Amino acid sequence: MPNKQVAGKDWKHEVTVKKVEKALKVPDNVLDEVKGIKGKIYSQMKKEKVDCPVVGMERPFLACFVCPNFRSRIRGIVYCKGDPL
């Protein structure tokens, strides 16, 4: 259930990861932080996006992955702490 508030957990939002056909533009500072990720996983992650509840807009998943609010990702759902940036 996307964007669900959960009481008593260490996350506030559950955000669904969406796949796109073409790789999204990722900011250079994000690329510097994920330079250890290579190959097939990296190319798949570049073709994913999320509707960020904190920023209030769509973002590439890689930007979400390096965000301090990122808790975990399980089966296409990102668990977000939801703290202000």
The first five atom37 places (N, CA, C, CB, O) and aatype in JSON, in Angstrom:
{
  "aatype": [12, 14, 2, 11, 5, 19, 0, 7, 11, 3, 17, 11, 8, 6, 19, 16, 19, 11, 11, 19, 6, 11, 0, 10, 11, 19, 14, 3, 2, 19, 10, 3, 6, 19, 11, 7, 9, 11, 7, 11, 9, 18, 15, 5, 12, 11, 11, 6, 11, 19, 3, 4, 14, 19, 19, 7, 12, 6, 1, 14, 13, 10, 0, 4, 13, 19, 4, 14, 2, 13, 1, 15, 1, 9, 1, 7, 9, 19, 18, 4, 11, 7, 3, 14, 10],
  "atom_mask": [
    [1, 1, 1, 1, 1],
    [1, 1, 1, 1, 1],
    [1, 1, 1, 1, 1],
    [1, 1, 1, 1, 1],
    [1, 1, 1, 1, 1],
    [1, 1, 1, 1, 1],
    [1, 1, 1, 1, 1],
    [1, 1, 1, 0, 1],
    [1, 1, 1, 1, 1],
    [1, 1, 1, 1, 1],
    [1, 1, 1, 1, 1],
    [1, 1, 1, 1, 1],
    [1, 1, 1, 1, 1],
    [1, 1, 1, 1, 1],
    [1, 1, 1, 1, 1],
    [1, 1, 1, 1, 1],
    [1, 1, 1, 1, 1],
    [1, 1, 1, 1, 1],
    [1, 1, 1, 1, 1],
    [1, 1, 1, 1, 1],
    [1, 1, 1, 1, 1],
    [1, 1, 1, 1, 1],
    [1, 1, 1, 1, 1],
    [1, 1, 1, 1, 1],
    [1, 1, 1, 1, 1],
    [1, 1, 1, 1, 1],
    [1, 1, 1, 1, 1],
    [1, 1, 1, 1, 1],
    [1, 1, 1, 1, 1],
    [1, 1, 1, 1, 1],
    [1, 1, 1, 1, 1],
    [1, 1, 1, 1, 1],
    [1, 1, 1, 1, 1],
    [1, 1, 1, 1, 1],
    [1, 1, 1, 1, 1],
    [1, 1, 1, 0, 1],
    [1, 1, 1, 1, 1],
    [1, 1, 1, 1, 1],
    [1, 1, 1, 0, 1],
    [1, 1, 1, 1, 1],
    [1, 1, 1, 1, 1],
    [1, 1, 1, 1, 1],
    [1, 1, 1, 1, 1],
    [1, 1, 1, 1, 1],
    [1, 1, 1, 1, 1],
    [1, 1, 1, 1, 1],
    [1, 1, 1, 1, 1],
    [1, 1, 1, 1, 1],
    [1, 1, 1, 1, 1],
    [1, 1, 1, 1, 1],
    [1, 1, 1, 1, 1],
    [1, 1, 1, 1, 1],
    [1, 1, 1, 1, 1],
    [1, 1, 1, 1, 1],
    [1, 1, 1, 1, 1],
    [1, 1, 1, 0, 1],
    [1, 1, 1, 1, 1],
    [1, 1, 1, 1, 1],
    [1, 1, 1, 1, 1],
    [1, 1, 1, 1, 1],
    [1, 1, 1, 1, 1],
    [1, 1, 1, 1, 1],
    [1, 1, 1, 1, 1],
    [1, 1, 1, 1, 1],
    [1, 1, 1, 1, 1],
    [1, 1, 1, 1, 1],
    [1, 1, 1, 1, 1],
    [1, 1, 1, 1, 1],
    [1, 1, 1, 1, 1],
    [1, 1, 1, 1, 1],
    [1, 1, 1, 1, 1],
    [1, 1, 1, 1, 1],
    [1, 1, 1, 1, 1],
    [1, 1, 1, 1, 1],
    [1, 1, 1, 1, 1],
    [1, 1, 1, 0, 1],
    [1, 1, 1, 1, 1],
    [1, 1, 1, 1, 1],
    [1, 1, 1, 1, 1],
    [1, 1, 1, 1, 1],
    [1, 1, 1, 1, 1],
    [1, 1, 1, 0, 1],
    [1, 1, 1, 1, 1],
    [1, 1, 1, 1, 1],
    [1, 1, 1, 1, 1]
  ],
  "atom_positions": [
    [[0.84, -1.18, 0.0], [0.0, 0.0, 0.0], [0.88, 1.24, 0.0], [-0.95, 0.0, 1.21], [1.46, 1.56, 1.04]],
    [[1.0, 1.94, -1.09], [1.88, 3.08, -1.19], [1.44, 4.24, -0.29], [1.94, 3.55, -2.62], [0.25, 4.44, -0.03]],
    [[2.45, 5.0, 0.17], [2.26, 6.21, 0.95], [1.39, 6.0, 2.19], [1.65, 7.28, 0.09], [0.56, 6.84, 2.52]],
    [[1.56, 4.89, 2.87], [0.77, 4.54, 4.05], [1.53, 4.95, 5.31], [0.44, 3.02, 4.07], [2.73, 4.67, 5.43]],
    [[0.85, 5.59, 6.24], [1.44, 5.94, 7.53], [1.36, 4.72, 8.44], [0.73, 7.17, 8.17], [0.28, 4.13, 8.57]],
    [[2.46, 4.33, 9.07], [2.48, 3.17, 9.94], [2.94, 3.61, 11.32], [3.4, 2.05, 9.37], [4.04, 4.15, 11.46]],
    [[2.12, 3.4, 12.34], [2.46, 3.79, 13.7], [3.38, 2.75, 14.33], [1.19, 3.98, 14.55], [3.22, 1.55, 14.1]],
    [[4.35, 3.19, 15.13], [5.23, 2.29, 15.84], [6.35, 1.69, 15.01], [0.0, 0.0, 0.0], [7.06, 0.81, 15.51]],
    [[6.55, 2.1, 13.81], [7.62, 1.6, 12.95], [8.66, 2.71, 12.76], [7.06, 1.11, 11.57], [8.41, 3.86, 13.12]],
    [[9.81, 2.36, 12.2], [10.83, 3.36, 11.97], [10.74, 3.97, 10.58], [12.2, 2.76, 12.19], [11.7, 4.57, 10.09]],
    [[9.6, 3.82, 9.93], [9.33, 4.49, 8.66], [7.91, 5.03, 8.68], [9.53, 3.52, 7.45], [7.06, 4.55, 9.43]],
    [[7.68, 6.05, 7.85], [6.35, 6.67, 7.77], [5.64, 6.37, 6.47], [6.47, 8.16, 7.94], [4.41, 6.33, 6.43]],
    [[6.41, 6.15, 5.41], [5.81, 5.98, 4.09], [6.29, 4.7, 3.43], [6.13, 7.19, 3.21], [7.44, 4.29, 3.59]],
    [[5.39, 4.08, 2.68], [5.73, 2.97, 1.8], [5.48, 3.46, 0.39], [4.89, 1.66, 2.14], [4.35, 3.77, 0.02]],
    [[6.54, 3.52, -0.4], [6.46, 4.1, -1.74], [6.77, 3.03, -2.77], [7.44, 5.29, -1.89], [7.77, 2.31, -2.65]],
    [[5.93, 2.91, -3.79], [6.11, 1.92, -4.84], [7.15, 2.39, -5.85], [4.78, 1.63, -5.54], [7.14, 3.55, -6.28]],
    [[8.05, 1.49, -6.21], [9.06, 1.77, -7.24], [8.43, 1.48, -8.59], [10.36, 0.92, -7.02], [7.83, 0.42, -8.79]],
    [[8.56, 2.44, -9.53], [7.99, 2.28, -10.87], [9.12, 2.15, -11.89], [7.08, 3.48, -11.23], [10.15, 2.81, -11.78]],
    [[8.91, 1.3, -12.86], [9.9, 1.12, -13.93], [9.57, 2.05, -15.09], [9.93, -0.36, -14.41], [8.4, 2.3, -15.39]],
    [[10.62, 2.55, -15.75], [10.46, 3.38, -16.93], [11.3, 2.78, -18.06], [10.89, 4.86, -16.64], [12.22, 2.01, -17.81]],
    [[10.97, 3.13, -19.29], [11.66, 2.57, -20.46], [13.09, 3.1, -20.62], [10.87, 2.86, -21.72], [14.02, 2.35, -20.89]],
    [[13.24, 4.41, -20.45], [14.52, 5.06, -20.68], [15.14, 5.48, -19.35], [14.35, 6.28, -21.62], [14.43, 5.9, -18.43]],
    [[16.44, 5.37, -19.25], [17.14, 5.74, -18.02], [16.89, 7.22, -17.7], [18.65, 5.46, -18.14], [16.9, 8.06, -18.6]],
    [[16.68, 7.52, -16.43], [16.43, 8.89, -15.99], [17.74, 9.61, -15.72], [15.56, 8.89, -14.73], [18.76, 8.99, -15.43]],
    [[17.71, 10.92, -15.83], [18.87, 11.75, -15.52], [19.06, 11.77, -14.01], [18.7, 13.2, -16.08], [18.16, 12.13, -13.26]],
    [[20.24, 11.38, -13.59], [20.56, 11.33, -12.16], [21.58, 12.42, -11.87], [21.11, 9.92, -11.76], [22.57, 12.54, -12.58]],
    [[21.35, 13.23, -10.82], [22.3, 14.3, -10.48], [23.71, 13.76, -10.22], [21.81, 15.06, -9.25], [23.87, 12.64, -9.73]],
    [[24.72, 14.56, -10.55], [26.11, 14.14, -10.41], [26.48, 13.78, -8.98], [27.03, 15.23, -10.91], [27.24, 12.84, -8.75]],
    [[25.96, 14.53, -7.99], [26.31, 14.23, -6.6], [25.78, 12.86, -6.19], [25.74, 15.31, -5.67], [26.4, 12.18, -5.36]],
    [[24.65, 12.44, -6.74], [24.1, 11.11, -6.46], [24.99, 10.05, -7.11], [22.64, 10.99, -6.98], [25.27, 9.01, -6.51]],
    [[25.42, 10.3, -8.33], [26.29, 9.34, -9.02], [27.59, 9.12, -8.26], [26.6, 9.82, -10.45], [28.11, 8.01, -8.22]],
    [[28.12, 10.19, -7.64], [29.35, 10.05, -6.85], [29.13, 9.13, -5.65], [29.83, 11.43, -6.37], [30.02, 8.37, -5.28]],
    [[27.94, 9.19, -5.04], [27.66, 8.38, -3.86], [27.42, 6.91, -4.19], [26.46, 8.93, -3.14], [27.65, 6.05, -3.34]],
    [[26.97, 6.61, -5.4], [26.66, 5.22, -5.77], [27.69, 4.64, -6.73], [25.27, 5.14, -6.41], [27.39, 3.67, -7.44]],
    [[28.89, 5.19, -6.78], [29.87, 4.72, -7.75], [30.34, 3.29, -7.47], [31.05, 5.64, -7.76], [30.97, 2.69, -8.34]],
    [[30.05, 2.73, -6.3], [30.4, 1.35, -6.01], [29.45, 0.34, -6.64], [0.0, 0.0, 0.0], [29.78, -0.84, -6.73]],
    [[28.3, 0.8, -7.08], [27.32, -0.08, -7.71], [27.61, -0.11, -9.2], [25.85, 0.39, -7.43], [27.7, 0.94, -9.84]],
    [[27.74, -1.3, -9.75], [28.07, -1.41, -11.17], [27.24, -2.5, -11.82], [29.57, -1.7, -11.36], [26.58, -3.29, -11.15]],
    [[27.27, -2.51, -13.13], [26.69, -3.59, -13.9], [25.19, -3.54, -14.04], [0.0, 0.0, 0.0], [24.58, -2.48, -14.11]],
    [[24.61, -4.74, -14.08], [23.2, -4.9, -14.38], [22.31, -4.23, -13.31], [22.87, -6.38, -14.5], [21.29, -3.63, -13.65]],
    [[22.68, -4.35, -12.06], [21.87, -3.74, -10.99], [21.83, -2.23, -11.16], [22.44, -4.12, -9.6], [20.77, -1.62, -11.02]],
    [[22.97, -1.64, -11.45], [23.05, -0.19, -11.63], [22.2, 0.27, -12.81], [24.51, 0.25, -11.84], [21.48, 1.26, -12.71]],
    [[22.27, -0.43, -13.92], [21.49, -0.04, -15.1], [20.0, -0.21, -14.85], [21.92, -0.86, -16.32], [19.2, 0.56, -15.38]],
    [[19.6, -1.21, -14.07], [18.19, -1.38, -13.72], [17.73, -0.26, -12.8], [17.96, -2.74, -13.06], [16.62, 0.26, -12.96]],
    [[18.55, 0.11, -11.84], [18.19, 1.17, -10.89], [18.03, 2.52, -11.59], [19.24, 1.27, -9.78], [17.23, 3.35, -11.16]],
    [[18.81, 2.75, -12.65], [18.69, 4.01, -13.4], [17.36, 4.09, -14.14], [19.84, 4.15, -14.38], [16.93, 5.19, -14.51]],
    [[16.7, 2.96, -14.36], [15.43, 2.92, -15.07], [14.25, 2.79, -14.12], [15.42, 1.77, -16.07], [13.21, 2.25, -14.49]],
    [[14.41, 3.28, -12.89], [13.34, 3.23, -11.9], [13.12, 4.61, -11.31], [13.65, 2.21, -10.8], [14.04, 5.42, -11.22]],
    [[11.86, 4.86, -10.9], [11.54, 6.14, -10.28], [10.57, 5.91, -9.12], [10.92, 7.13, -11.32], [9.95, 4.85, -9.02]],
    [[10.47, 6.92, -8.26], [9.54, 6.88, -7.13], [8.83, 8.23, -7.03], [10.28, 6.53, -5.79], [9.38, 9.25, -7.46]],
    [[7.63, 8.23, -6.47], [6.93, 9.47, -6.15], [7.28, 9.81, -4.71], [5.36, 9.33, -6.35], [6.68, 9.27, -3.78]],
    [[8.24, 10.69, -4.53], [8.78, 11.0, -3.21], [7.76, 11.77, -2.36], [10.08, 11.8, -3.34], [7.34, 12.85, -2.76]],
    [[7.36, 11.23, -1.19], [6.41, 11.94, -0.34], [7.05, 13.11, 0.4], [5.8, 10.98, 0.65], [6.34, 14.01, 0.84]],
    [[8.36, 13.11, 0.56], [9.05, 14.18, 1.28], [9.24, 15.4, 0.38], [10.42, 13.7, 1.8], [8.93, 16.52, 0.79]],
    [[9.73, 15.18, -0.82], [9.96, 16.27, -1.77], [8.67, 16.66, -2.49], [11.03, 15.86, -2.79], [8.49, 17.81, -2.87]],
    [[7.79, 15.68, -2.67], [6.51, 15.94, -3.32], [6.57, 15.9, -4.83], [0.0, 0.0, 0.0], [5.76, 16.54, -5.5]],
    [[7.52, 15.14, -5.38], [7.63, 15.01, -6.83], [8.3, 13.68, -7.18], [8.43, 16.19, -7.44], [8.81, 12.98, -6.31]],
    [[8.28, 13.35, -8.47], [8.95, 12.13, -8.92], [10.45, 12.33, -8.89], [8.49, 11.73, -10.34], [10.96, 13.4, -9.23]],
    [[11.16, 11.27, -8.46], [12.62, 11.3, -8.41], [13.16, 9.97, -8.94], [13.14, 11.56, -6.96], [12.47, 8.95, -8.85]],
    [[14.37, 9.97, -9.48], [14.99, 8.69, -9.84], [15.21, 7.86, -8.57], [16.35, 8.92, -10.58], [15.48, 8.42, -7.5]],
    [[15.09, 6.56, -8.68], [15.27, 5.72, -7.5], [16.66, 5.89, -6.9], [15.04, 4.26, -7.85], [16.8, 5.81, -5.68]],
    [[17.67, 6.11, -7.71], [19.03, 6.28, -7.17], [19.1, 7.48, -6.22], [20.04, 6.45, -8.31], [19.83, 7.43, -5.22]],
    [[18.36, 8.55, -6.51], [18.32, 9.7, -5.61], [17.63, 9.32, -4.3], [17.59, 10.9, -6.27], [18.04, 9.78, -3.23]],
    [[16.62, 8.5, -4.38], [15.93, 8.0, -3.19], [16.87, 7.09, -2.38], [14.65, 7.22, -3.6], [16.88, 7.15, -1.15]],
    [[17.64, 6.28, -3.07], [18.52, 5.31, -2.44], [19.58, 5.98, -1.57], [19.19, 4.46, -3.49], [19.94, 5.44, -0.52]],
    [[20.08, 7.14, -1.97], [21.11, 7.83, -1.2], [20.53, 8.85, -0.22], [22.07, 8.52, -2.15], [21.28, 9.48, 0.53]],
    [[19.23, 9.02, -0.21], [18.56, 9.96, 0.69], [18.68, 9.48, 2.14], [17.07, 10.12, 0.3], [18.61, 8.28, 2.4]],
    [[18.86, 10.41, 3.09], [18.94, 10.0, 4.5], [17.63, 9.39, 5.02], [19.31, 11.19, 5.36], [17.64, 8.7, 6.04]],
    [[16.51, 9.61, 4.35], [15.23, 9.05, 4.75], [15.03, 7.61, 4.27], [14.12, 9.91, 4.23], [14.1, 6.94, 4.71]],
    [[15.88, 7.14, 3.38], [15.75, 5.78, 2.84], [16.01, 4.78, 3.96], [16.74, 5.54, 1.65], [17.07, 4.8, 4.59]],
    [[15.04, 3.91, 4.2], [15.17, 2.88, 5.24], [15.55, 1.55, 4.61], [13.86, 2.74, 6.04], [16.56, 0.94, 4.97]],
    [[14.73, 1.09, 3.65], [15.01, -0.16, 2.95], [14.1, -0.27, 1.73], [14.83, -1.38, 3.89], [13.17, 0.51, 1.55]],
    [[14.41, -1.27, 0.91], [13.57, -1.58, -0.24], [13.35, -3.08, -0.27], [14.21, -1.08, -1.58], [14.3, -3.86, -0.29]],
    [[12.09, -3.46, -0.25], [11.75, -4.88, -0.27], [10.64, -5.09, -1.29], [11.31, -5.39, 1.15], [9.57, -4.49, -1.18]],
    [[10.9, -5.95, -2.29], [9.93, -6.33, -3.31], [9.25, -5.13, -3.97], [8.88, -7.22, -2.71], [8.02, -5.11, -4.11]],
    [[10.02, -4.14, -4.37], [9.48, -3.02, -5.11], [8.82, -1.95, -4.25], [0.0, 0.0, 0.0], [8.19, -1.04, -4.79]],
    [[8.96, -2.04, -2.94], [8.42, -1.03, -2.03], [9.59, -0.41, -1.26], [7.37, -1.64, -1.04], [10.41, -1.12, -0.68]],
    [[9.66, 0.94, -1.27], [10.67, 1.66, -0.52], [10.04, 2.11, 0.8], [11.23, 2.89, -1.33], [8.95, 2.68, 0.82]],
    [[10.74, 1.84, 1.88], [10.31, 2.29, 3.21], [11.06, 3.57, 3.54], [10.55, 1.18, 4.3], [12.29, 3.57, 3.64]],
    [[10.31, 4.66, 3.7], [10.87, 6.01, 3.86], [10.58, 6.52, 5.26], [10.29, 6.97, 2.8], [9.45, 6.4, 5.74]],
    [[11.59, 7.1, 5.92], [11.4, 7.66, 7.26], [10.49, 8.87, 7.24], [12.74, 8.05, 7.86], [9.76, 9.1, 8.2]],
    [[10.51, 9.65, 6.17], [9.6, 10.78, 6.02], [10.02, 12.04, 6.76], [0.0, 0.0, 0.0], [9.21, 12.96, 6.9]],
    [[11.26, 12.1, 7.23], [11.73, 13.31, 7.92], [11.97, 14.42, 6.92], [13.03, 13.01, 8.72], [12.33, 14.15, 5.77]],
    [[11.78, 15.69, 7.33], [12.05, 16.81, 6.41], [13.52, 16.85, 6.0], [11.65, 18.15, 7.07], [14.41, 16.5, 6.78]],
    [[13.77, 17.28, 4.77], [15.16, 17.36, 4.28], [15.69, 18.76, 4.46], [15.25, 16.96, 2.79], [16.84, 19.04, 4.11]]
  ]
}
